[in-house]
Amino acid sequence: MSDTEGISLSWSGRAPAAPQKPVKLELSKKGDASCMLLRGDNEAGMRALAQRSAGQFSLVYMDPPFFTGKTHSAVKRTRNKQTGAIVRNITTAFDDRWESLPVYLAAIQQRIAVARDLLRPDGCLVLHVDPKTSHYAKILCDETFGRDSFASEIVWRYRRWPSKTKNFQRVHDVLLRYVKDPGVTPQFHQLYEPLAPSTLATWGKRKQRAVVDADGRRSRSSKTDEDTPGTPMGDVWEIGIVAPVAKERTGYPTQKPEALLERLITACTSADDLILDPYAGSGTTLAVAHRLGRRVVGIDASPESHKIIRTRLGELGVQPLEERIVLARAAGKPRAARRGPNTATAKAV
């Protein structure tokens, strides 16, 4: 990809990728093979998937930690049957503390690279970040995919409880979409949004047809007899966050709304396509993908994440097929001598 020449993000201490240890997947619980859940480090899990499914995913949706410097907790609210009081059960969900920004960026870049290997030629990556790191993330994606593979920057705008700050309120995230091969027509299903009130007042619900002059310039518009599906969807999306009282609320921090994932999956994939979410979290991608008739793989190292995902999928009548991500013994390396009945030949990541 010649368009990547000279496009890279450099920082002090950036080192070449470390040698990759052999990795494999081991079945831990049988279930629906169309809805898989992997337990362990997602970079290792993505490499293990690449051994069996490279070039088969239509969409990789990556929603990594946002470099907040905090440990995030899951909160489950239950009602005391005797007193009626609400009881909050708080557990650790994930740790978003990093040694430095360079360490964080290196981790993201490794996963972007493996994600590209997993995609079909007409597939795409959607990287979900916030404005603090989106500019770095875009250069990392340019470096890995090439500038010509950049498809769109989607701004997800939402409303939230205002914070006390002498600044404009941050009410948006950034979703960077990159296609695997810019020379291949990407899989994309056009979505629409409602017409503007002024358009409805002038043209009603009928499609418009451009009328051009002799020079090929649009001079006016005419109305057809065919109903319009609406305006082709733009790249600024107004979708509400998951409210505390919402039915889909799981108590997992940073949970994304089903409406957001439904829009991405509907636009970028077709029925029975394969989707990967390496930061599965609360399982929104898995739940929506299953409901839309897609095959899906989720990865997460958090026990709390897996507990919530099992419950969420169970409510949909799905028991996911679960596998552990393990570091395998390198080929040709002699097996270690057994020292007891519990000596293992593979170590869980």
DAMOUR-V327823 format. One record per pair of residues at least 4 apart in sequence whose C-alpha atoms are under 8 Angstrom apart, sorted by the first residue. I is the first residue (numbers start at 0). J is the second residue. Records with the same first field share a line. If there is no record, write none. Layout:
# DAMOUR-V327823
I = J ; J
This chain:
# DAMOUR-V327823
0 = 4 ; 145
2 = 6 ; 145 ; 146 ; 147
3 = 7 ; 141 ; 142 ; 143 ; 144 ; 145 ; 146
6 = 138 ; 141 ; 142
7 = 138 ; 139 ; 141 ; 142
8 = 135 ; 138 ; 139 ; 142
9 = 13
10 = 101
11 = 101
12 = 101
13 = 101 ; 105
16 = 109
20 = 326 ; 327 ; 329
21 = 326 ; 327 ; 328 ; 329
22 = 43 ; 44 ; 46 ; 47 ; 324 ; 325 ; 326 ; 327
23 = 44 ; 47 ; 324 ; 325 ; 326 ; 327
24 = 44 ; 47 ; 322 ; 323 ; 324 ; 325
25 = 322 ; 323 ; 324 ; 325
26 = 320 ; 321 ; 322 ; 323
27 = 321 ; 322 ; 323
28 = 320 ; 321 ; 322
29 = 319 ; 320 ; 321
30 = 318 ; 319 ; 320 ; 321
31 = 35 ; 317 ; 318 ; 319 ; 320
32 = 319 ; 320
33 = 293 ; 294 ; 295 ; 296 ; 319 ; 320
34 = 285 ; 289 ; 294 ; 295 ; 296 ; 317 ; 318 ; 319 ; 320
35 = 295 ; 296 ; 297 ; 319 ; 320 ; 321 ; 322
36 = 296 ; 297 ; 298 ; 299 ; 305 ; 319 ; 320 ; 321 ; 322
37 = 44 ; 296 ; 297 ; 298 ; 299 ; 321 ; 322 ; 323 ; 324
38 = 298 ; 299 ; 300 ; 301 ; 305 ; 321 ; 322 ; 323 ; 324
39 = 43 ; 44 ; 298 ; 299 ; 300 ; 301 ; 323 ; 324 ; 325 ; 347 ; 348
40 = 44 ; 298 ; 299 ; 300 ; 324 ; 348
41 = 45 ; 277 ; 278 ; 298 ; 299 ; 300
42 = 46 ; 109 ; 110 ; 113
43 = 47 ; 324 ; 348
44 = 48 ; 298 ; 324
45 = 49 ; 110 ; 113 ; 114 ; 117 ; 277
46 = 50 ; 113
47 = 51 ; 324
48 = 52 ; 53 ; 117
49 = 53 ; 54 ; 113 ; 116 ; 117
52 = 56 ; 117
53 = 116 ; 117 ; 118
54 = 116 ; 117 ; 118 ; 119 ; 120
55 = 117 ; 118 ; 119 ; 273
56 = 117 ; 118 ; 119 ; 122 ; 272 ; 273 ; 274 ; 275
57 = 118 ; 119 ; 121 ; 122 ; 123 ; 186 ; 267 ; 268 ; 272 ; 273 ; 274
58 = 118 ; 122 ; 123 ; 124 ; 125 ; 264 ; 267 ; 268 ; 273 ; 274 ; 275
59 = 114 ; 118 ; 123 ; 124 ; 125 ; 274 ; 275 ; 276 ; 277
60 = 124 ; 125 ; 126 ; 127 ; 274 ; 275 ; 276 ; 277
61 = 124 ; 125 ; 126 ; 127 ; 276 ; 277 ; 278
62 = 126 ; 127 ; 128 ; 276 ; 277 ; 278
63 = 107 ; 127 ; 128 ; 278
64 = 95
65 = 95 ; 128 ; 129 ; 132
66 = 95 ; 96 ; 97 ; 100 ; 103
67 = 95 ; 96
68 = 95 ; 96 ; 97
69 = 94 ; 95 ; 96
70 = 91 ; 92 ; 93 ; 94 ; 95 ; 96
71 = 91 ; 92 ; 93 ; 94 ; 95 ; 252
72 = 89 ; 90 ; 91 ; 92 ; 93 ; 251 ; 252
73 = 89 ; 90 ; 91 ; 92 ; 250 ; 251 ; 252 ; 303
74 = 87 ; 88 ; 89 ; 90 ; 250 ; 251 ; 252
75 = 87 ; 88 ; 89 ; 249 ; 250
76 = 85 ; 86 ; 87 ; 88 ; 250
77 = 85 ; 86 ; 87 ; 88
78 = 83 ; 84 ; 85 ; 86
79 = 83 ; 84 ; 85 ; 86
80 = 84
90 = 303
91 = 303
92 = 251 ; 252 ; 301 ; 302 ; 303 ; 304
93 = 301
97 = 102 ; 103
98 = 102 ; 103
99 = 103
100 = 104
101 = 105
102 = 106
103 = 107
104 = 108 ; 135 ; 136
105 = 109
106 = 110
107 = 111 ; 136
108 = 112 ; 139 ; 140
109 = 113
110 = 114
111 = 115 ; 140 ; 143
112 = 116 ; 143
113 = 117
114 = 118 ; 124
115 = 124 ; 143 ; 144 ; 179
118 = 122 ; 123 ; 124 ; 179
119 = 123 ; 179
120 = 179 ; 180 ; 183 ; 185
121 = 178 ; 179 ; 180 ; 183 ; 184 ; 185 ; 186
122 = 178 ; 179 ; 185 ; 186 ; 267
123 = 176 ; 177 ; 178 ; 179 ; 185 ; 267
124 = 175 ; 176 ; 177 ; 178 ; 179
125 = 174 ; 175 ; 176 ; 177
126 = 174 ; 175 ; 176
127 = 172 ; 173 ; 174 ; 175
128 = 132 ; 133 ; 136 ; 172 ; 173 ; 174
129 = 133 ; 171 ; 172 ; 173
130 = 134 ; 172 ; 173
132 = 136
133 = 137 ; 173
134 = 138
135 = 139
136 = 140
137 = 141 ; 175
138 = 142
139 = 143
140 = 144 ; 145 ; 177
141 = 145 ; 146 ; 148 ; 149
142 = 146
144 = 148 ; 149 ; 177 ; 178 ; 179
145 = 149
147 = 181
148 = 177 ; 178 ; 179 ; 180 ; 181
149 = 175 ; 176 ; 177 ; 178
150 = 175 ; 176 ; 177 ; 178
151 = 175 ; 176 ; 177 ; 234
152 = 173 ; 174 ; 175 ; 176 ; 234
153 = 173 ; 174 ; 175 ; 176 ; 234 ; 235 ; 236
154 = 171 ; 172 ; 173 ; 174 ; 234 ; 235 ; 236
155 = 171 ; 172 ; 173 ; 174 ; 235 ; 236 ; 237 ; 238
156 = 170 ; 171 ; 172 ; 235 ; 236 ; 237 ; 238 ; 239
157 = 170 ; 171 ; 237 ; 238 ; 239 ; 240
158 = 170 ; 239 ; 240
159 = 170 ; 240
161 = 168
162 = 168
164 = 168
178 = 185
180 = 185
181 = 185
186 = 267 ; 268
187 = 266 ; 267 ; 268
188 = 265 ; 266 ; 267 ; 268
189 = 231 ; 232 ; 266
190 = 231 ; 232 ; 266
191 = 228 ; 229 ; 230 ; 231 ; 232
192 = 229 ; 230 ; 231 ; 232
193 = 229 ; 230
194 = 198 ; 199 ; 229 ; 230
195 = 199
196 = 200
197 = 201
198 = 202 ; 203
199 = 203 ; 204
202 = 207 ; 222
204 = 226 ; 227
205 = 222 ; 223 ; 224 ; 225 ; 226 ; 227
206 = 222 ; 223 ; 224 ; 225 ; 226 ; 227
207 = 220 ; 221 ; 222 ; 223
208 = 220 ; 221 ; 222 ; 223
209 = 217 ; 218 ; 219 ; 220 ; 221
210 = 217 ; 218 ; 219 ; 220 ; 221
211 = 215 ; 216 ; 217 ; 218 ; 219
212 = 216 ; 217 ; 218
238 = 258 ; 259
239 = 256
240 = 255 ; 256
241 = 245 ; 247 ; 248 ; 254 ; 255 ; 256
242 = 248
243 = 248
244 = 248
247 = 256 ; 257
248 = 254
249 = 254 ; 281 ; 307
250 = 254
251 = 280 ; 281 ; 304 ; 307
254 = 280 ; 281 ; 283
255 = 259 ; 260 ; 283
256 = 260 ; 283
257 = 261 ; 283 ; 284 ; 287
258 = 262
259 = 263
260 = 264 ; 283 ; 284 ; 287
261 = 265 ; 287 ; 288
262 = 266
263 = 267
264 = 268 ; 288
265 = 269 ; 291
268 = 272
269 = 293
270 = 291 ; 292 ; 293
271 = 292 ; 293 ; 294
272 = 293 ; 294
273 = 293 ; 294 ; 295 ; 296
274 = 288 ; 293 ; 294 ; 295 ; 296
275 = 295 ; 296 ; 297
276 = 284 ; 285 ; 295 ; 296 ; 297 ; 298
277 = 296 ; 297 ; 298 ; 299
278 = 297 ; 298 ; 299
279 = 283 ; 284 ; 285 ; 297 ; 298 ; 299 ; 304
280 = 299 ; 301 ; 304 ; 305 ; 308
281 = 304 ; 307 ; 308
282 = 286 ; 297 ; 304 ; 307 ; 308 ; 311
283 = 287
284 = 288 ; 297
285 = 289 ; 295 ; 296 ; 297 ; 312
286 = 290 ; 311 ; 312 ; 315
287 = 291
288 = 292 ; 293 ; 294 ; 295
289 = 293 ; 294 ; 295
299 = 304 ; 305
300 = 304
301 = 305
302 = 306
303 = 307
304 = 308
305 = 309
306 = 310
307 = 311
308 = 312
309 = 313 ; 318 ; 319
310 = 314
311 = 315
312 = 316 ; 317 ; 318 ; 319
313 = 317 ; 318
323 = 347
324 = 347 ; 348
325 = 345 ; 346 ; 347 ; 348
326 = 345 ; 346 ; 347 ; 348
327 = 344 ; 345 ; 346
328 = 332 ; 334 ; 344 ; 345
334 = 344
335 = 344
337 = 342
338 = 342
